[in-house]
Amino acid sequence: ASAVLKNEVPPEAFKNKIVLVGATDPIIHDVYMTPLGPFPGVAIIGNSLVMVLSNRFLYDPPLWVQVSIALLSGFVILLISNKFPFLPSTILSILIAAGTYASFLLLRGKDIRLPYLLIFYSQATSYAAVNLYRHLNLIYTSSRAKNLAIRDPLTGFYTLRFFTLLCQEQLGAKGNVNV
C-alpha cells in the first residue's frame, strides 16, 4: 500500500484490475465485526464491490416473514417436545434444528439471508420451556405425593402408616422394641 501511495508501482501492474488501497486499523474504526470475525474496512468495501460487479446481492426477507419463520419453528419444537418423551423429543428437535440450518445454507446459496440466531433462539427456548415445565411438574408431583404419604389431607395429622413407622424408629432406637 505504501508503494502504491508513493507512486512507486507502475500503472501496468494494475491493468484490468480494481485495487483498493486504504488504512485498516481498529483505532480509526476501519475494522468491522462480521460473522466470520473482524474484517478491515477495505475488505468490506472490496466484498461489496465484488457483489456489485457480479450482480449478486444478499436479500433479507421482510421482517414479518422472518418473525413468522421463527415463531413457526419454535411452535413445531414446542409441539414435538410436548407430545413425545424426553429422548425422542430431543432427537427430533436436534434433527429439526439441523434441517433448519441446512435450509439456511441452501437459501444463502440463493442470496437470501435469514436471521438464524433468532430462529435457533426460538427453537431452543421452546425446547427448554417444555422440558423445564416437565421437570418442575415432576418435582411438584413427587413432593405432593410425599406430603400425602406423611400427612392426612383432611385432618393434617400424620397418616397411620407414617405414625407407625415414626414410632418404630423412635422406640426401636432406644431398646429395639417393635410396635
N, C-alpha and C positions, 0 to 999 in steps of 0.2 A: 504494500500500500504506500509505503514511503517513497519507493522508486517511481510509482505512478504519479504521486502528487508532485514530485520534483521534476517530472517530465524526462526521466532517465530511461523510460521504456519506449521503444519505437512504436509508432502507431500501427504498424503492420501486425504487431503481436495481438492486436485487438480486432483484427478484421473478421467480420461475420460473428462477432461475439458481443454480448452485453456484459459489461463489467460494472460492478457496484463497489465503490470504494467509500469507506466511512469508518468512523470510530465506533468501537463497541466496548463499552465499559459500564459496569453497574453503577459507578459513581455518577455518570452523566445520564443514567436511566435509559441506556440503549440496549439493555438485556431484558428479555421478556420471558415470563414463565409460559410454557406450553405443556400439553400432555406428555411430551417426550422429554421435558426438563427445560432448563434455561437455554434460550437461544439469543444470539446477538441480533440487534435490530436490523443490521444489513442482511442477515439470513432471512429474517421475516419479510423484508422488502423483496428479496430475491425469490422467496417462495410465492409471494403474491404476484410477482412479475411472471413467474412460470405459469401460474394459474391463468393470468390474463392472456399470455401467448398461446397456451394450449386450449383456451376457451373452456376450461373445466373449473367450475366453482363449487364450493360446498353450499348446499341449501339446507336451511333449517325449516322444518315444517312449522305451521302455525302453532302458537302456544297451546291452543285448545286440543290439538292433535297430540302434542307431547304429554300434556296432563292426562288426557284420556287413555293413552297407552300405559302410563304409569299407574293410573287407578285400576285399569282393567287387569294388568298383570298382577298387581297387588291383590285384587279381588280373587283372581284364579288361585293364587297361592293360599289365600285365606280359606277358600272353599276346600282345597285339597288338604290343607293342614287340619281343618275341622272334620273332614269326612273320614280320613284314614288314620290308623295308629301312627305312633311317632316315627318308627323306622321307615315304613313305606312313604309317609308324607315327606320325610326328609329327603329321601332318594328322588321322589318326584319333583320336589322343589328345586333340588340341585340340577336335575335334568331340564327343568323349565328355565332356570337361570342360564344354563349353558346354551340352550336353544335361543334364548333372547340375545345372548352375546353373539352367537353365530349369525343371527338375523341382522344385528347391528353391523357386523363386518360386511355382510352382503349389501346392505344399504349404503355403507360407506364407499363400497366399490362403485355404487351408482351415484355417488356425490351427494348423498343425503345424510345429514348428521343429526343424531338423536341424543338427548341428554341421558346417557347411560347411567350416570350416578343417581339421577332422580329415579329412574326405573328400578335399578337394583336396590335402592334405599326403600322404595315402596314394597318390593318383594320381601326384603329382609325384615322390615318392620311388621309386615303381615304375618310372616312365619313366626317371628318372635312373640308377637301378641297372642296368637293362638296357643303356642306351647307354654308361654308364661301363665296364661289363664288355666291351662290344664294342670300345670304344676301347683299353682296356688289353690285350685279347687281340690286337688288331691290332698294337700296339706290340711285344708279346712275340713274335708270329709273325714280324714283319719283322726283329726283332733276331736271332731264331734263324736265319732264312734267311740273313741277312748273315753270321752266325758260321759257318754251314755252308759258305758260299761261300769263306770265308777259311781255315778250319782243317778238317782231316780229323777226323771224329768218332772214328775208331778209334785213330789214332796221335797226334793232337794237333798234327801238323806242318802247315805251310802246304799248301794244295792246290796242285797243279801250275799251274793257271791263275793263281792269286794270286801264287805264287812267280815265275812268268814275268813277270807284269805289274810286280811289285816290282823285279825285276832290270832290266827295260827302263826303268823310271822312274829307277833309280839310275845305270845306265850311260848312259842317254840324256841325263841332265842333265850328265854330265861330258864327253861327247865325241860325242854323237849317234850312238852305236853301238847297233845292233839285235841282239838275241839270236836 
